[in-house]
Amino acid sequence: MIGRLEPRKNYHLALATFKIAKTLRPDLNVIIGDGPLRQDLHRTIERLGLQDVEIKPHTTEEEKYQLLAQAEAFLHLGHPEGFSLALFEAATLGTPVITHP
Protein backbone atom coordinates (compact mmCIF):
# COMPACT_ATOMS: atom_id res chain seq x y z
CA MET A 1 0.00 0.00 0.00
CA ILE A 2 1.03 3.57 -0.61
CA GLY A 3 -0.73 6.61 0.77
CA ARG A 4 -1.40 8.95 3.62
CA LEU A 5 -1.93 7.02 6.86
CA GLU A 6 -5.47 8.12 7.65
CA PRO A 7 -8.68 6.26 8.56
CA ARG A 8 -10.37 6.38 5.13
CA LYS A 9 -7.44 4.44 3.60
CA ASN A 10 -8.38 1.33 5.64
CA TYR A 11 -4.86 0.41 6.74
CA HIS A 12 -6.22 -1.60 9.68
CA LEU A 13 -8.11 -3.77 7.21
CA ALA A 14 -4.91 -4.06 5.15
CA LEU A 15 -2.97 -5.25 8.19
CA ALA A 16 -5.63 -7.86 8.99
CA THR A 17 -5.34 -8.95 5.36
CA PHE A 18 -1.54 -9.08 5.66
CA LYS A 19 -1.92 -11.37 8.71
CA ILE A 20 -3.88 -13.87 6.61
CA ALA A 21 -1.89 -13.46 3.40
CA LYS A 22 1.46 -13.87 5.16
CA THR A 23 0.56 -17.48 5.94
CA LEU A 24 0.96 -18.10 2.20
CA ARG A 25 3.44 -15.33 1.33
CA PRO A 26 5.71 -14.48 4.26
CA ASP A 27 7.55 -11.82 2.26
CA LEU A 28 4.65 -9.31 2.26
CA ASN A 29 6.10 -6.44 4.18
CA VAL A 30 5.88 -2.83 2.97
CA ILE A 31 3.52 0.08 3.50
CA ILE A 32 4.67 3.46 2.20
CA GLY A 33 3.16 6.52 3.82
CA ASP A 34 2.96 8.82 6.77
CA GLY A 35 0.13 10.48 8.63
CA PRO A 36 -1.93 10.62 11.80
CA LEU A 37 -2.43 6.83 12.10
CA ARG A 38 1.27 5.96 12.06
CA GLN A 39 1.69 5.24 15.80
CA ASP A 40 -1.65 3.40 15.95
CA LEU A 41 -0.65 1.26 12.97
CA HIS A 42 2.65 0.39 14.66
CA ARG A 43 0.67 -0.85 17.69
CA THR A 44 -1.61 -2.88 15.40
CA ILE A 45 1.43 -4.37 13.66
CA GLU A 46 2.83 -5.43 17.03
CA ARG A 47 -0.52 -6.79 18.26
CA LEU A 48 -0.93 -8.88 15.09
CA GLY A 49 2.63 -10.22 15.28
CA LEU A 50 3.61 -8.55 12.01
CA GLN A 51 6.88 -7.01 13.19
CA ASP A 52 8.48 -7.54 9.77
CA VAL A 53 5.87 -5.27 8.14
CA GLU A 54 7.62 -1.96 7.61
CA ILE A 55 5.98 1.44 7.38
CA LYS A 56 8.28 3.56 5.24
CA PRO A 57 7.25 7.16 5.86
CA HIS A 58 9.28 8.52 2.99
CA THR A 59 10.83 7.05 -0.15
CA THR A 60 12.39 8.51 -3.22
CA GLU A 61 10.38 8.28 -6.42
CA GLU A 62 12.96 5.80 -7.73
CA GLU A 63 12.63 3.55 -4.65
CA LYS A 64 8.83 3.74 -4.81
CA TYR A 65 8.80 2.69 -8.47
CA GLN A 66 11.28 -0.10 -7.76
CA LEU A 67 9.12 -1.43 -4.91
CA LEU A 68 5.99 -1.22 -7.06
CA ALA A 69 7.67 -2.94 -10.01
CA GLN A 70 8.86 -5.81 -7.78
CA ALA A 71 5.56 -6.18 -5.93
CA GLU A 72 3.26 -9.09 -6.64
CA ALA A 73 0.30 -6.81 -6.01
CA PHE A 74 -0.67 -3.30 -4.95
CA LEU A 75 -3.36 -3.16 -2.26
CA HIS A 76 -5.73 -0.18 -2.61
CA LEU A 77 -8.46 -0.10 0.04
CA GLY A 78 -9.21 3.61 0.46
CA HIS A 79 -12.89 4.53 0.63
CA PRO A 80 -14.15 6.81 -0.69
CA GLU A 81 -11.32 7.07 -3.14
CA GLY A 82 -11.10 7.80 -6.80
CA PHE A 83 -8.49 6.54 -9.19
CA SER A 84 -5.41 7.46 -7.15
CA LEU A 85 -1.98 8.34 -8.48
CA ALA A 86 -0.42 5.37 -6.62
CA LEU A 87 -2.95 3.02 -8.25
CA PHE A 88 -2.08 4.48 -11.65
CA GLU A 89 1.65 4.10 -10.97
CA ALA A 90 1.23 0.46 -9.96
CA ALA A 91 -0.88 -0.34 -13.01
CA THR A 92 1.57 1.46 -15.30
CA LEU A 93 4.39 -0.72 -13.95
CA GLY A 94 2.36 -3.87 -14.59
CA THR A 95 1.69 -4.58 -10.92
CA PRO A 96 -1.72 -6.17 -10.29
CA VAL A 97 -4.02 -3.99 -8.19
CA ILE A 98 -6.26 -5.41 -5.47
CA THR A 99 -9.11 -3.04 -4.63
CA HIS A 100 -12.83 -2.96 -3.86
CA PRO A 101 -15.71 -1.92 -6.15
N, C-alpha and C positions, 0 to 999 in steps of 0.2 A: 504494500500500500504506500501511496505517496499523498501527502496533503496536510493541511492544518489540523492539529490535534484538537478537535472540538467535537461536542456531542453529536451533531448531525452527520458526522462522517462514520459513525458506528464502529469505532475502533474496538470497543468492548466485544461486540459481536465478532469482529475479525479475530480477536485473540481467542475467543471460544472456538472459532473455526480452526485456528492454528493448532489448538490443543488436540482436536480430533485428527486433523490432516497430518500432524507430525507423527502419528502412529504409523503412517504409510510412508511419509517423506520427512525424515528427521532433519533435513537440511533447510527447511523453511525457516527464515530467520531475520528478515529485514523489514522495518517500517521506516519510511523517510518522512520526517515532519517535526514540527514544533508547535506548541500552543498551550492553552490553559489546561488540557487534560494530561499533560506529560507526566507529572508526578503520580497522578491517579493510575495511569496506564502502567507505570513501573510497579506499583503495588499489585495491580491485577496480574502482571507478568509473573511476579514472585508467587502470588497466591496460586496461580495455575501451574507452577513448576516449569515455566518457560524461560528460564534464565538465559538461554542462548538466543532468545529473540532480542534483537538490538533495535533501539529507536535511535536513528541517526538524525539529529536535529538539523544538520546542514550538510549538504554535499555540493560538489561542483557539478556543473551541467554535464561534464564528461563522465564523472563517476555515476551520476544518475542514469545517463544513457547506457553505460556499461552494465549497471545492475539490471536495468529493464531488459536489455538485449539478452542477458544470461538467464533471466527469470523464466520459469516454466509457465507462470501465469501472473497477471496483475489483478489484484483484488480491489474492487471499486464498490463500496457499500454505502456511500453518502446518500442521504435522503432528506429533503429534496435536493437533487443535484442534476444539473444538465450534463452536457457532454463536456467533461472537464479537459483541461490541457494535458494532465497526466495520463488520462485515458487515451487521448489522441496520440501522445508520445509512445505509449506502450503499443498501441495498434500499429503505428507507423514502423516500429521496430520489429513487428511480427510476433509480439508477445500476446498470447491469448488473454482475453479480459474476462474475468468472472464478475458479474454484476447482478442486479435485480431488475425487474421490469420497470 
